[in-house]
Amino acid sequence: MSKSRLPLYLGLGAAAAGGYYLYAAGGDPKKATQKLEDDASLAASKLRSNASGAKQEGNEKSERAGEKFGEAVDNVRDKGRRAEQRATQLVKDEADKLDRARHGAAKDFNEKLDNFDGAVEKKTSEAKSGISSWFGGKK
């Protein structure tokens, strides 16, 4: 009982189709054959037009998807450029801050060094005059 019943059903379908065309042609086998060929031609042309319509629709969808993909790529590139510009600007800003801090520190150092140098010179001149006074020099 494991035999396939598909051939039986196909045969019954073919016999029913043949009976329909023979009945519609009034029992004339030539007319029935012509009607079958006409219907087959009509069905084939519908399939072709549906296939070309589906192909055209597929092409349109493909083009839209390609456009969306291109827009997404452009969007990502723009975001990348903007991020790069922001990062570059941040680096420049931080470098400027560091440069200002370095100049400020150098200025403070030089001022303190000048003050220290002035104080050392003052104390040195005071010490010289003190030592000179021991040996009879001017005050």
KOLDO-627291 format. One record per residue (C-alpha): residue in one letter; x, y, z. Coordinates in steps of 0.001 Angstrom, whole numbers. Example, Ala and Ser with C-alpha at 12.3 -4.5 7.8 and 13.67 -1.06 7.14 Angstrom:
<pts>
{timar A&c1 12300&c2 -4500&c3 7800}
{timar S&c1 13670&c2 -1060&c3 7140}
</pts>
This chain:
<pts>
{timar M&c1 0&c2 0&c3 0}
{timar S&c1 2986&c2 2293&c3 -48}
{timar K&c1 2608&c2 2941&c3 -3767}
{timar S&c1 2223&c2 6562&c3 -4730}
{timar R&c1 -1193&c2 7610&c3 -5935}
{timar L&c1 163&c2 10653&c3 -7765}
{timar P&c1 47&c2 9038&c3 -11229}
{timar L&c1 -3586&c2 8093&c3 -10657}
{timar Y&c1 -4536&c2 11646&c3 -9672}
{timar L&c1 -2605&c2 13163&c3 -12600}
{timar G&c1 -4318&c2 10766&c3 -15015}
{timar L&c1 -7741&c2 11632&c3 -13596}
{timar G&c1 -6940&c2 15361&c3 -13884}
{timar A&c1 -5854&c2 14975&c3 -17503}
{timar A&c1 -8978&c2 12934&c3 -18345}
{timar A&c1 -11195&c2 15541&c3 -16666}
{timar A&c1 -9486&c2 18373&c3 -18595}
{timar G&c1 -9829&c2 16427&c3 -21844}
{timar G&c1 -13497&c2 15766&c3 -21076}
{timar Y&c1 -14093&c2 19453&c3 -20364}
{timar Y&c1 -12523&c2 20603&c3 -23633}
{timar L&c1 -14320&c2 17900&c3 -25594}
{timar Y&c1 -17659&c2 18855&c3 -24000}
{timar A&c1 -17048&c2 22611&c3 -24565}
{timar A&c1 -16260&c2 21932&c3 -28257}
{timar G&c1 -19511&c2 20042&c3 -28703}
{timar G&c1 -17755&c2 16690&c3 -29139}
{timar D&c1 -15455&c2 17856&c3 -31977}
{timar P&c1 -11855&c2 16789&c3 -31157}
{timar K&c1 -10294&c2 19390&c3 -33528}
{timar K&c1 -12162&c2 22252&c3 -31874}
{timar A&c1 -11292&c2 20855&c3 -28445}
{timar T&c1 -7588&c2 20732&c3 -29413}
{timar Q&c1 -7742&c2 24309&c3 -30771}
{timar K&c1 -9449&c2 25549&c3 -27600}
{timar L&c1 -6809&c2 23806&c3 -25444}
{timar E&c1 -3987&c2 25419&c3 -27476}
{timar D&c1 -5643&c2 28853&c3 -27232}
{timar D&c1 -6036&c2 28538&c3 -23471}
{timar A&c1 -2447&c2 27311&c3 -23077}
{timar S&c1 -1173&c2 30249&c3 -25165}
{timar L&c1 -3223&c2 32692&c3 -23103}
{timar A&c1 -1939&c2 31186&c3 -19834}
{timar A&c1 1666&c2 31325&c3 -21084}
{timar S&c1 1347&c2 35000&c3 -22074}
{timar K&c1 -157&c2 35830&c3 -18655}
{timar L&c1 2718&c2 34021&c3 -16941}
{timar R&c1 5245&c2 35944&c3 -19055}
{timar S&c1 3606&c2 39302&c3 -18322}
{timar N&c1 3406&c2 38474&c3 -14613}
{timar A&c1 7031&c2 37388&c3 -14636}
{timar S&c1 8168&c2 40574&c3 -16400}
{timar G&c1 6062&c2 42660&c3 -13997}
{timar A&c1 7574&c2 40836&c3 -11055}
{timar K&c1 11030&c2 41304&c3 -12559}
{timar Q&c1 10403&c2 45018&c3 -13043}
{timar E&c1 9070&c2 45306&c3 -9497}
{timar G&c1 12115&c2 43422&c3 -8231}
{timar N&c1 14391&c2 45776&c3 -10161}
{timar E&c1 12626&c2 48812&c3 -8690}
{timar K&c1 12914&c2 47407&c3 -5175}
{timar S&c1 16553&c2 46617&c3 -5815}
{timar E&c1 17189&c2 50173&c3 -7000}
{timar R&c1 15429&c2 51619&c3 -3938}
{timar A&c1 17438&c2 49341&c3 -1666}
{timar G&c1 20631&c2 50403&c3 -3442}
{timar E&c1 19723&c2 54069&c3 -3002}
{timar K&c1 18984&c2 53541&c3 693}
{timar F&c1 22266&c2 51691&c3 1112}
{timar G&c1 24118&c2 54522&c3 -645}
{timar E&c1 22428&c2 57077&c3 1605}
{timar A&c1 23368&c2 55040&c3 4674}
{timar V&c1 26998&c2 54851&c3 3521}
{timar D&c1 27062&c2 58613&c3 2876}
{timar N&c1 25498&c2 59246&c3 6276}
{timar V&c1 28131&c2 57115&c3 8008}
{timar R&c1 30916&c2 58875&c3 6080}
{timar D&c1 29540&c2 62291&c3 7065}
{timar K&c1 29310&c2 61271&c3 10715}
{timar G&c1 32858&c2 59952&c3 10543}
{timar R&c1 34116&c2 63219&c3 9040}
{timar R&c1 32310&c2 65269&c3 11684}
{timar A&c1 33708&c2 63067&c3 14456}
{timar E&c1 37193&c2 63412&c3 12997}
{timar Q&c1 36817&c2 67193&c3 12825}
{timar R&c1 35596&c2 67343&c3 16436}
{timar A&c1 38479&c2 65156&c3 17586}
{timar T&c1 40965&c2 67311&c3 15677}
{timar Q&c1 39478&c2 70456&c3 17205}
{timar L&c1 39633&c2 68948&c3 20705}
{timar V&c1 43280&c2 68041&c3 20199}
{timar K&c1 44033&c2 71574&c3 18987}
{timar D&c1 42189&c2 73086&c3 21952}
{timar E&c1 44036&c2 70902&c3 24427}
{timar A&c1 47361&c2 71691&c3 22733}
{timar D&c1 46568&c2 75414&c3 23009}
{timar K&c1 45703&c2 75027&c3 26701}
{timar L&c1 48931&c2 73149&c3 27292}
{timar D&c1 50915&c2 75799&c3 25416}
{timar R&c1 49289&c2 78612&c3 27449}
{timar A&c1 49981&c2 76745&c3 30674}
{timar R&c1 53607&c2 76200&c3 29624}
{timar H&c1 54029&c2 79881&c3 28783}
{timar G&c1 52366&c2 80882&c3 32080}
{timar A&c1 54635&c2 78562&c3 34049}
{timar A&c1 57719&c2 79855&c3 32216}
{timar K&c1 56659&c2 83455&c3 32886}
{timar D&c1 56101&c2 82723&c3 36594}
{timar F&c1 59432&c2 80934&c3 36786}
{timar N&c1 61268&c2 83818&c3 35115}
{timar E&c1 59591&c2 86365&c3 37419}
{timar K&c1 60535&c2 84374&c3 40507}
{timar L&c1 64034&c2 83862&c3 39157}
{timar D&c1 64364&c2 87617&c3 38547}
{timar N&c1 63095&c2 88325&c3 42078}
{timar F&c1 65508&c2 85783&c3 43522}
{timar D&c1 68363&c2 87198&c3 41421}
{timar G&c1 67509&c2 90727&c3 42601}
{timar A&c1 67402&c2 89553&c3 46213}
{timar V&c1 70746&c2 87753&c3 45831}
{timar E&c1 72340&c2 90835&c3 44248}
{timar K&c1 70978&c2 93033&c3 47045}
{timar K&c1 72258&c2 90695&c3 49738}
{timar T&c1 75572&c2 90360&c3 47903}
{timar S&c1 76035&c2 94107&c3 47749}
{timar E&c1 75100&c2 94374&c3 51431}
{timar A&c1 77586&c2 91649&c3 52254}
{timar K&c1 80295&c2 93341&c3 50184}
{timar S&c1 79767&c2 96629&c3 51929}
{timar G&c1 79832&c2 94860&c3 55290}
{timar I&c1 83110&c2 93097&c3 54511}
{timar S&c1 84613&c2 96280&c3 53059}
{timar S&c1 83797&c2 98108&c3 56267}
{timar W&c1 85881&c2 95577&c3 58193}
{timar F&c1 88884&c2 96504&c3 56132}
{timar G&c1 88337&c2 100225&c3 56193}
{timar G&c1 86408&c2 100643&c3 53006}
{timar K&c1 83274&c2 102651&c3 52309}
{timar K&c1 79949&c2 101699&c3 53559}
</pts>
